């Protein structure tokens, strides 16, 4: 075992693991975070009780150390989904794999040994202190119109439809995520919930304007923020979060845009 690494153990993986719907959804929502591999890696660095030291920098030495990804954020996504939880003991923060003993059989010397870490007590609140990139300064209607025209001049519409949709969706997802994070102290309370909501927002925008749905969605999000910064108490009291826009306010934001000076081609989509 190399210097600086913790104790790593062999753990078993059941075939059903690869068909787990909850983990598969997280893997789909956050492909850049390697959720399923990180979760497996946590088994190997955990004690026989499913407890590990919550130190992303050190954990990275044992979990995909040669791969570029954000392990700290991976941990927060798993925590928000309820797969792992944090607790504090003796001034240190630990992680606990909630259903560890349901899926791992601890035997031999490890089963007889004294617990390596404290037993989980009261869990800490789910939160994230991770800092992300700021949203671009101007994502309002005027900018998205200019960007649309620029793309058309460069001939980007000649890209195959399949490749364009895949690339647009991934870029749009992260752009929307960064935009909301930048107005929420660079954190979400529940990453899984908000990630699912962003996918729903993309679907709503695509249903209205299949050709230019990224522009439409950015405009709607910018309008939501504008309303929240106004004087109407209805809007100022609403949390600026993806799931709030997707589940409650989408139609109302579109309605507010009808009453303002929105570019004609965007208005044509809204009026559909």
Order of alpha helices (4+ residues) and beta strands (2+ residues): alpha-alpha-beta-alpha-alpha-beta-beta-alpha-alpha-alpha-alpha-alpha-alpha-alpha-alpha-alpha
